[in-house]
């Protein structure tokens, strides 16, 4: 099997109130809640996973809800600043109506790289975009209110804001195998041909932009996809040989991961498809129970006592 980066695996962000976060993404956006667990490094905090029906790589948006009243983050240089989802052609007006219904902050549809898109904010100020894409054959997850004619298909792109894109672009091209496919003003679009979807990284060059601050409403890291552990370790060696510091392989129960900070300051992860989200729940039961790594099972009662009930 060829060693490739297969686009975006997942994106992780910081949220405040757990209930507001859960309600917005499962009800307003209509994503499937596929896993309720805890931050493996801080078990007093939830870790939520949202995606398509089966938790496919390229659809997974995750959150650390740190609790109501946490400091507000600030978008800026050295971070991922916009998360783009793919939606069907002609659906943006339906989303505008839905955002009006649920008092979601949004901008009027605009065009970028020939695609219509709609920018909006979640309850914590996280910036997201919906892109009308010509063809996306990924199966949508449908709810009672969000049907296939408007439902998200998964990620379209992620945007990184940087003072200078040069070194970050080199990571994308020389290590990850991406290519520059287009540019508009100070936005440079890179994509991989290893997959058809969740394949795009936009780099925005803002020379004088202040550094961002990771807190409420901010992307924590962007994870790129590999098929298995063998490919993961291939890219570990490749990143290390480039002179960047990278972690050993870490077991996240649902995937195996490496982490490194690219030269522009964004935290990158490389994550495997294996073993997947059904390692501890059936397809029908995804997201229903609180799932803990084995090391925390002996303190389950204490953890549950400190977590806010979602229902």
LINMOVEN-V432804 format. One record per residue. N is the residue number from 1. PHI is phi as a letter, one per 30 degrees, with the letter a starting at -180 (NA if undefined). PSI is psi in radians with two decimals (NA if undefined). Layout:
N_PHI_PSI / N_PHI_PSI
//
This chain:
1_NA_2.30 / 2_d_2.46 / 3_d_1.85 / 4_b_2.72 / 5_c_2.13 / 6_c_0.92 / 7_i_-2.72 / 8_d_2.33 / 9_d_-1.03 / 10_a_2.93 / 11_b_2.37 / 12_c_2.36 / 13_b_2.96 / 14_c_2.37 / 15_b_2.97 / 16_c_-1.70 / 17_d_2.17 / 18_d_-0.74 / 19_d_-0.77 / 20_d_-0.73 / 21_d_-0.84 / 22_e_-0.81 / 23_d_-0.70 / 24_d_-0.87 / 25_d_-0.58 / 26_d_-0.60 / 27_c_-0.98 / 28_d_-0.89 / 29_d_-0.38 / 30_i_0.52 / 31_d_2.74 / 32_d_2.33 / 33_d_1.85 / 34_c_-0.25 / 35_a_2.30 / 36_c_1.88 / 37_b_-2.80 / 38_b_2.84 / 39_d_2.05 / 40_d_-0.35 / 41_c_-0.12 / 42_a_1.43 / 43_d_-0.07 / 44_d_-0.01 / 45_b_2.39 / 46_d_2.76 / 47_b_1.97 / 48_c_2.50 / 49_b_2.25 / 50_b_2.57 / 51_a_-2.65 / 52_d_-2.93 / 53_e_-0.65 / 54_c_0.04 / 55_i_0.78 / 56_d_2.47 / 57_e_2.45 / 58_j_-0.06 / 59_b_-0.05 / 60_c_1.99 / 61_c_2.18 / 62_b_2.74 / 63_b_2.50 / 64_c_1.77 / 65_d_1.79 / 66_d_-0.20 / 67_j_2.66 / 68_d_2.48 / 69_i_0.05 / 70_d_2.74 / 71_e_2.53 / 72_d_2.34 / 73_d_3.06 / 74_b_2.21 / 75_d_2.47 / 76_a_-2.85 / 77_d_2.71 / 78_i_0.44 / 79_a_2.86 / 80_d_2.19 / 81_c_-0.31 / 82_b_2.37 / 83_c_2.10 / 84_c_2.26 / 85_c_2.64 / 86_c_2.32 / 87_b_2.85 / 88_d_2.68 / 89_e_2.41 / 90_i_0.14 / 91_c_-0.14 / 92_d_-0.61 / 93_d_-0.60 / 94_d_-0.67 / 95_d_-0.66 / 96_e_-0.81 / 97_d_-0.70 / 98_d_-0.71 / 99_d_-0.63 / 100_d_-0.77 / 101_d_-0.67 / 102_c_0.25 / 103_h_0.75 / 104_d_2.36 / 105_d_2.24 / 106_b_2.85 / 107_c_2.75 / 108_d_2.62 / 109_e_2.49 / 110_b_-3.07 / 111_b_2.41 / 112_b_2.28 / 113_h_0.64 / 114_i_0.10 / 115_c_2.36 / 116_d_2.42 / 117_b_2.81 / 118_b_2.18 / 119_c_2.43 / 120_a_2.91 / 121_c_2.48 / 122_d_3.10 / 123_d_-0.34 / 124_c_0.04 / 125_j_0.11 / 126_d_2.30 / 127_c_2.17 / 128_b_2.83 / 129_b_2.54 / 130_c_2.18 / 131_c_2.25 / 132_d_2.01 / 133_c_2.42 / 134_e_-0.95 / 135_b_2.23 / 136_b_1.80 / 137_c_0.20 / 138_d_2.43 / 139_d_2.16 / 140_d_2.63 / 141_c_2.22 / 142_c_2.54 / 143_b_-3.10 / 144_d_-0.53 / 145_c_-0.47 / 146_c_1.76 / 147_c_3.08 / 148_e_-0.46 / 149_d_-0.16 / 150_b_-0.22 / 151_d_2.55 / 152_d_2.61 / 153_c_-0.15 / 154_k_-3.01 / 155_d_2.51 / 156_c_-0.82 / 157_a_2.93 / 158_b_2.46 / 159_c_2.26 / 160_c_2.30 / 161_c_2.25 / 162_b_2.63 / 163_d_-0.65 / 164_b_2.16 / 165_d_-0.13 / 166_e_-0.94 / 167_d_-0.62 / 168_d_-0.75 / 169_e_-0.63 / 170_d_-0.64 / 171_d_-0.79 / 172_d_-0.77 / 173_d_-0.84 / 174_d_-0.53 / 175_c_-0.80 / 176_c_-0.21 / 177_i_0.34 / 178_d_2.83 / 179_b_2.55 / 180_d_2.14 / 181_c_-0.33 / 182_a_2.87 / 183_b_2.46 / 184_b_2.03 / 185_h_-2.08 / 186_c_0.30 / 187_c_2.20 / 188_c_2.16 / 189_c_2.12 / 190_c_2.54 / 191_b_2.71 / 192_c_2.53 / 193_c_0.19 / 194_d_-0.41 / 195_b_2.81 / 196_d_-0.47 / 197_b_2.87 / 198_h_0.64 / 199_c_-0.03 / 200_c_2.38 / 201_b_2.11 / 202_c_2.27 / 203_c_2.13 / 204_c_2.13 / 205_c_2.01 / 206_b_1.67 / 207_e_-0.70 / 208_c_0.13 / 209_d_2.36 / 210_d_2.71 / 211_d_2.46 / 212_d_2.97 / 213_b_2.12 / 214_d_1.97 / 215_a_-2.57 / 216_e_2.30 / 217_i_0.38 / 218_b_2.54 / 219_d_2.30 / 220_d_-0.82 / 221_a_2.85 / 222_c_2.24 / 223_c_2.32 / 224_c_2.63 / 225_c_2.35 / 226_b_2.85 / 227_d_-0.65 / 228_a_3.14 / 229_d_-0.64 / 230_d_-0.79 / 231_d_-0.65 / 232_e_-0.83 / 233_d_-0.48 / 234_d_-0.80 / 235_d_-0.46 / 236_d_-0.82 / 237_d_-0.69 / 238_d_-0.76 / 239_d_-0.80 / 240_d_-0.69 / 241_d_-0.34 / 242_d_-0.11 / 243_j_0.05 / 244_c_2.55 / 245_d_2.30 / 246_b_2.52 / 247_d_2.87 / 248_d_2.98 / 249_d_2.33 / 250_c_2.33 / 251_d_1.98 / 252_c_0.41 / 253_i_-0.85 / 254_c_-0.23 / 255_a_2.89 / 256_c_2.46 / 257_b_2.69 / 258_b_2.61 / 259_b_2.45 / 260_a_2.69 / 261_c_2.09 / 262_d_2.85 / 263_e_-0.48 / 264_d_-0.19 / 265_j_-0.14 / 266_d_2.36 / 267_d_2.06 / 268_c_2.54 / 269_b_2.60 / 270_c_2.21 / 271_b_2.56 / 272_c_2.78 / 273_d_-0.59 / 274_d_2.58 / 275_d_-0.16 / 276_j_3.01 / 277_d_-0.13 / 278_c_0.32 / 279_d_-0.42 / 280_b_0.08 / 281_b_2.64 / 282_d_2.89 / 283_e_-0.76 / 284_d_-0.52 / 285_c_0.11 / 286_e_2.26 / 287_i_-0.02 / 288_d_-0.66 / 289_c_2.76 / 290_d_2.01 / 291_c_2.26 / 292_b_2.57 / 293_d_2.68 / 294_e_-0.61 / 295_d_-0.28 / 296_c_-0.03 / 297_d_-0.56 / 298_d_-0.20 / 299_c_0.44 / 300_e_-0.80 / 301_d_-0.73 / 302_d_-0.72 / 303_d_-0.84 / 304_d_-0.58 / 305_d_-0.44 / 306_c_-0.18 / 307_c_2.48 / 308_d_2.20 / 309_d_2.45 / 310_d_-0.42 / 311_c_NA
//
